[in-house]
């Protein structure tokens, strides 16, 4: 799970960095989109790795949940729930919602099959993103889902630190705070786009 989580985390960071180019204008974002399509086979390899990572991550999560359920008595689970963070307690139900969002997101902005806004224009990433987020419920769904992703990340990054052997009684609290800050920055980066479109800063 740590390996697949790390792969997905790197993609999430790279994706938000690319998306934020929308604030540099239409030409910049469209050039970025054109570059991604121009690398052809490499892009498909990356997509294949991401899909495989998502599948393995889901399988590992289900296996972990089943093992925990079988190994822990009810009383221990209740005690654990009290001591665990909100992010960790929502991992199992926030994950499926985020997955549903990713599928919707790909069908809307990548494949162009879902476009409740104006016509989907192949190659004009800027137009498709702005037109998409001008539909209020699309932006609300995006902000809600990305916020859940942020919760998911805050726990996932902390777990990644632990898998890397970085957790120690002396700095565990600091690493957990760092995980929250990193997740918050990523979340703010993502939701700044639909918010800016709704407010008319990006149009």
N, C-alpha and C positions, 0 to 999 in steps of 0.2 A: 504493500500500500504506500510505503514511503517513496518508492521509486516513481510509481505512477502519479502520486501527489506532487512530487517535485517537477515532473514533466508538465503536468497541467498548470502548475503555478507559473512556470517559466513562460508558457503560452499566454496565460492571463496577463502577465506583466507586459509581454511583447505586444499583445493585442491592444491593450489600453494605450500603450505608447504610440502605436500606429493610429489609433482612432483619434487621439488628441490632436493630430495634425489638421483636423477639421477647423481648428481655431486659426490656422495659418492660411485658410482660404480654399476655394474650390480646386484650383490648379494643383496645390500641394497634396491634398487628399486623393484626388484622382490619379496623380502621378504615383502615389504610394500603391493604390489599387492596381494600376497598370503594371507596376513592378512585380507585385505578387503573382499576377497572371502570367507575366513574361518568363518566370522561372520554371514554368511548366511542370516537368516530372518531379522536380524537387518539392514543389508545393504539394503534389499528390502524395509523396512520401511522408511529408510532415502531417498531412491530413490522416494518412493511414496510421501513423504512430499515435496521433491524438485519439482517433477512434478506438484503437486497441487499448490505449491507456485508460480511456473512459470505461470501457467494458471491464477491464481487469480491476479497476478501482471500485466499480459497482459490485463485482463478484466478491472482492476482498471485504468490502463493507458488510455485505450480507452475511458472509461467513463469520466475520467478527461479531456481528449482532447475534447470530445463532449460538455461537460459542459462549458469549457472555450470558445469554438467556439461560442456557443449559447449566452453566457453572455457578451462577449466583443465586442464592436464595432470595425470596421476595424482600425480606427485611433488610438484607444487605443492599439490594437495589435501591430501596427507598432512602437509605442512609447515604448511598453514593450519589443519588440525585440531588440531595441537599448540598453536598460538598462540591459537586461538579458545576461547571460554568453553564450559563444559558446557551452559549454557542455549542458546547458539547452535547447538551441535551436535545438540541434541535437538529443535529447532524442527520439523523435518519429520515426525517420528514422534509427537511429543507433541500436535501440532495435531489429527490425526485422532482421537486418544483423547479429547481435550477436546471435539471436535465430537460424538462418540458420547455422551459424558457429558451434554452440553447437550440432545441429543435425548431421552435417558432422563429427565433432570431435568424437561423440559417435559411429557413424557407422564405423569410421576408427579405433580408438584405443580401444574401448570397445567391440563392436560386431564383428569387423574384417570383415565386409561386403565390406568395401572400403579399398583397399590396393594397391595404384598405385606403391608402392615400391616392395620389395621382399615379399615372402610368409609370411602371418600372422601366428605367432607362439603362440598358446594358452599358457598362463602362463608366457611367456617371455616378460614382459612389457618393459624391457630395449631394447631388440632387436626391438620390434615393434615401439617404440618411435624414436629411432635413425634412423631406416630404413625409417620411415615415413618422418622425417624432412630432410633426405638427398635428398628428392625430392624437388627441389627449390620452385616450385609453392605452394606446401603444406605449406612450411615455410612462404612464403610471405603472403598467405591467413591467416595463423595463426597470424602472427605479425600484419597485418592490422586489423583483427577482435578483437584481444586482445587490441589493441590501442583504438579502438572504445569502448570496454568494459571499459577501463580506463576513457574515457570521461564520459561514462554513470555513472561510480562509483563516479567520482568527484562531480557530481551534486547529485547523490543519497545519498552519505554519508552526504553531507551538509544538504539535506532535512531530513535525519534521525536525525541529531543533532537537527534540528528545531522541529521535532515531539517529541523528548525527552524533549523539553522545555529548551534546553541549549543555544539557541540563545538569545543574549542580545546586545543592542547597543554598550556596552563596549567591547564585545569580539566576535561579529559576524564576523568581518573581519579575526580574528585569526582562528576561527573555519572553515571558508571557505578555508583558506590557509592549515589548517591541513587536510581537506578533499582532497585537491589537492595532498598533499604530500603522504597521505596514498594510494590514487589511483595510483599515479606514482610508488610507491614502489611495489605495487602488479603487475602493468603492467610490470615493469622491471624484476620482478621475473619470470613471465611467458615467456616473449620474450627472456630471457637469454638462455633458453633451445634450441629453434631452431637456434638461432644465434651461440651458442656454437657448435651445430652439424654441421652447414654449414661451420664454420671455422675450423672444425676438432679437437676442444678441447674435444669433447665428441664423441667417436666412438666405 
